[in-house]
Amino acid sequence: MDAVRLTRVRRLVESGAARAIRESAGLSLSEASAGARVNRITIHRWEQGQRRPHGEAALRYLALLEELSR
């Protein structure tokens, strides 16, 4: 369900875990944004707490984070 997945990505971003996952995988913001098909500034704003992840972009970012966590 999308609501559950949105909650998950928001928790990962708010806790700093999303950034930690991305960085531990050695991905730059540009590389992660290409992998999730979102604008680099979008991920930056999410990770900085300036914006809250939403919509399909957030779900694609979550899918990338889940892949990186395996």
C-alpha positions in Angstrom: 0.0 0.0 0.0 1.3 3.4 -1.0 0.4 5.0 2.4 2.6 2.6 4.3 5.5 3.0 1.8 5.2 6.8 2.0 5.3 6.6 5.8 8.4 4.4 5.6 10.3 6.8 3.3 9.3 9.8 5.4 10.7 8.0 8.5 13.9 7.2 6.7 14.4 10.7 5.6 13.4 12.4 8.9 15.7 10.1 10.9 18.7 10.7 8.6 18.7 7.0 7.7 18.0 7.7 4.0 21.1 9.9 3.7 23.2 7.4 5.6 22.0 4.6 3.3 22.8 6.7 0.2 26.2 7.7 1.5 27.2 4.3 2.7 26.5 3.0 -0.8 28.8 5.7 -2.1 26.1 7.5 -4.1 26.2 11.3 -4.7 23.0 13.2 -4.7 23.2 13.3 -8.5 23.6 9.6 -8.8 20.8 8.9 -6.4 18.5 11.3 -8.2 19.2 9.6 -11.5 18.5 6.2 -10.0 15.2 7.4 -8.5 14.4 9.6 -11.5 13.9 12.7 -9.4 15.6 16.1 -9.4 18.8 16.2 -7.3 17.5 19.3 -5.4 14.4 17.3 -4.4 16.5 14.6 -2.6 18.6 17.4 -1.1 15.6 19.2 0.3 14.1 15.9 1.6 17.4 15.0 3.4 17.8 18.5 4.8 14.2 18.5 6.2 13.2 21.4 3.9 10.5 19.3 2.2 8.5 16.2 3.0 8.6 13.3 0.5 5.4 12.7 -1.4 4.0 11.1 -4.5 5.6 8.8 -7.0 9.0 10.5 -6.6 9.1 9.5 -2.9 8.1 5.9 -3.8 10.9 5.7 -6.4 13.4 7.0 -3.8 12.2 4.4 -1.3 12.7 1.7 -3.9 16.3 2.9 -4.5 17.0 3.0 -0.8 15.6 -0.5 -0.3 17.8 -1.8 -3.1 20.9 -0.1 -1.6 20.1 -1.6 1.8 20.2 -5.2 0.5 
